[in-house]
Amino acid sequence: MKRSLINYCLHLADNAHILCHQNAAWCGHAPIPEQDIALTNISLDLIGQARNFYQYAAQLINEENPGEEPATEDSLAYLRDVTEFKNCLLVETPNGDWGQTLLRQFIFSNYQYFLYRQLVKSNDEQIAAIAEKSIKETTYHLRWSSEWIIRLGDGTEESHERMVHAIDELWPFTGELFLPASYETDCLEAGTGADLEILKNNWLEKTNEIFSEATLSIPEKSFAQKGGKEGRHSENMVSLLTELQYMQRAYPGCEW
Amino acid sequence: MDISENILAEENIILELMGTINDPEIPVISIVDLGIIRSVKIESVFPEVEGKVTITPTYSGCPAMDVIRTEIKMALLEKGYKKVEIISSLSPAWTTDWMSEEGKKKLKAYGIAPPLDQEQVCTPEIFQENRAIECPQCHSMHTRMVSKFGSTPCKSLYQCEDCKEPFDYFKCH
């Protein structure tokens, strides 16, 4: 169970960390300064959440392996290889245009909001505490991204078309969110993790509500790309990690 | 004085010391006024003062927290407290309700609109009506939100429709 709990924490941390990195690439490029600030603020919240989960994972790993070089939040974030990352494929998809980045944020915040709603009741005190802390931040993200989906979907002809395209691009990556990896099943059985079946229903209901307001529709095909949670990632993840980890790989242990 | 009085006295001294440390990004308000200091618990005073200062982050990723932690450590060491630990606690989660009235006054005088009470805490419902925020410059209630997200995670960006000044609002959390 301890191994599953560690993997579960890494999965939650990696999701937040990778999306944080991706959103941060918009810094200086968003359509107007206020939205640039919004997206980077969301990145800041996500890196904070990732740090809390990495710190907890490091603590659990070090309890398991007392004699070894201790793991730290930094070693977990910057020195693991691509196949060790457990984030879902959604967060590593390319940023695309503004609409696609915002749709990815909405899909993820909607998922994360209902995930944390369950995790605040986790029997693991630290996971419950991190969820309690994070859900207030995620609520802002969900509200902000929901409003953008409506603004763009029910906006101009061009913004609507771009949203339809974004849905086509990203929909195949939504299924994986609700397909449990073995560590998620273990953590659910232990009373520590979230029930993805319930989560999926909450998520779909909210997606339906926002999409119908936005004059958008959910695709009928339900093919799901999967593997990210088990360390099988897309090509984009490799270049993304190369950039993200560059400094620690080139100058191990560097600080500023 | 018996031991319990000594302990209480030390706790008060340390709490007062914490009150002299200001938030690095909003240098007019102390970390006690902000509600970041959750408790000061002294366990023994002899041969050395030993105990814990418990702090809680405002936002998970707020970079000010690392600076605040260092400043607390420095302040304690300067006064000779070598065995007072700093503990970080996430639960219960920080809320703007913990900000003192004194702190809210200081914020306003500094030009940042203080948070409203907690009923304003954000829910995911879209396009909510926001309660009017008073302009800290001219006190007009005729203001508008420019962006939910501002210069730091704890603030939103507003503009006054009367005096036209942009200002920060310390958002409810």
Interface residues (C-beta under 8 A of the other chain):
Chain A: E34 Q35 I37 A38 N41 I42 L44 D45 L46 I47 G48 Q49 R51 N52 Y113 E125 Q126 A128 A129 I130 E132 K133 S134 K136 E137 T139 Y140 L142 R143 W144 S146 E147 I150 K206 I210 E213
Chain B: P57 Y59 S60 G61 C62 P63 S89 L90 S91 P92 A93 W94 V121 C122 T123 P124 E125 I126 F127 Q128 V146 S147 K148 F149 G150 S151 P153 L157 H173
